[in-house]
Each structure stands twice: as C-alpha cells, then as structure tokens.
Amino acid sequence: MPSDPARAECADPRSRRIAEHTRTVRGIFGRIAPRYDLMNRLMTFGQDPRWRREVIRRAVLPPGGRLLDLGAGTGDLAREALRQMPAARVTAADFTLEMMQVGQRRPHSSALTWAAADALQLPFAAECFDALVSGYLLRNVADLDQALAEQLRVLKPGGWMVALDTTRPVRSLLSPFIYIYMHFIIPLLGTLLTGQRDAYTYLPETSENFLTAEALADRLRAAGFQQVGFHRFNFGTMAIHWGRKAALSF
C-alpha cells in the first residue's frame, strides 16, 4: 500500500521521531549484518562470548522455561541459552530481518523460534516468558521507558530481565585511550571489514550519549523492576544490568 503523505505530515512529533530512529537503526544493522559477529569479536578482543555466558547465567531460567532474546540480532545470546539449557524454549526476536537471516544460517539456530518484533510494541502476550535477555539493545531503542514497560509486561511474575550493553565510562586515567579506541580504531576496523564507517561512528556516539550505569538502574526501578543491579567491566565501558518482575504474593 502506498504511503499517505498527509498522514505522515500529521503524525505527532514523537511518532515521527520514533519512526525516523527506527529507520536509521534498522538500516545500520541491516548493512553490517554479514560481518556483525566478526566485528563484535574484534572490538571486544574476543571477550563478548564470556559476557554473554554471564548474561544467560544471571537470567536464572527454570528447566524447560521460556526465554526471550530481544534485539537478538544473529542470535548469539539465544544460542548460548540453548547451550547452557538444552531443554529451554528460546525465542530470538529482532526488527532487522537481515540480522536474523544471517543468524538462521548459524549452527544450532534451527532449534530457536525466530520472530520479527519491535521492542516498543512486542507481539507477545503478557506474562509469556520466564526470563528476558538482550545484548546491545537498550541504547538503540527510540523510547527506553516504553521498551522497559514492554519487557516487564511479557515477563512472568518473578522473571528476570538481564541486559548487556555499553555504558558511559567513568572518567579515569584510561579515558584518553578509550576515546581514541572508540573514535578512531573502531571506525577504522568497521570501514575495513564492512565498508560501513557510519555504523561504527554510531557506536561510540550512542555509547557516550547513553545513560550511566547508575541512571539506567534508576530507570529500571522506575519501570517497576525489583532487585535491580549492575556490574561494570571492560574498563568501565560495558555493563550487565538486571532486574526482576515482582513475584505473585498470596
């Protein structure tokens, strides 16, 4: 169906902002999908598989439980969940089809359920999942509070959400070296391996403009999560965040 110019012009500013952000992010990740996993390994010096193992461990998924990997990309977290818990029922959801198409060609991906999903309006019933995980999702959503509200909605009572993401580093003696790495080395690597320099200038920009770990923890609490916590690592440039949906009381 052709787009309606009048409808687009009359859309409220928030809707236009979200639509523009969605197009930008989907376009960036669609273009880098074939080399996304390789770049992640290089940028993290091979550490990101270890971080993903910790994310799944913290999700505390019960035997045979249902797990949602939101913003799954190529499904690294989802496959790690199956590696740790082969009986788990794992859904890998993302709004960039190119990323999921790459992921579906990875070994063991046929055991996953793949779903096209926007983090701001999840196509899942309330209280559907025992746990929810994400990798590098939160700093990319157009409306963080709405994304967190949706995550809380689809979690079962007592379920955990665990998120791996970049975080604004605390100032230290290493700050100049981190700046050089983020603003020069990563864009250079991205250009050489993917030909998409803009995608790898987007990374440091969004990381530096994202919330501090403390501020993100506050947003989790405001969204209704309990037992909120976080752990910084990688010279303060990464963090794992977690929170739990209130359990039913009798």
Salt bridges, closest charged atoms under 4 A:
ASP37 OD2 - ARG106 NH2 2.80
ASP48 OD2 - ARG41 NH1 2.58
ASP48 OD2 - ARG52 NE 3.48
GLU54 OE2 - ARG57 NH2 2.66
GLU54 OE2 - ARG58 NE 2.91
ASP76 OD2 - ARG41 NH2 2.93
ASP76 OD2 - ARG52 NE 3.95
ASP76 OD1 - ARG79 NH2 2.90
GLU80 OE2 - ARG83 NH2 2.88
ASP130 OD1 - LYS156 NZ 3.40
ASP143 OD2 - ARG14 NH2 2.51
ASP145 OD1 - ARG219 NE 2.80
GLU150 OE2 - ARG153 NE 2.86
ASP165 OD1 - ARG139 NE 3.06
ASP198 OD2 - ARG31 NH2 2.67
GLU208 OE2 - HIS183 NE2 2.63
GLU214 OE1 - ARG232 NH2 2.74
ASP218 OD1 - ARG221 NH1 2.96
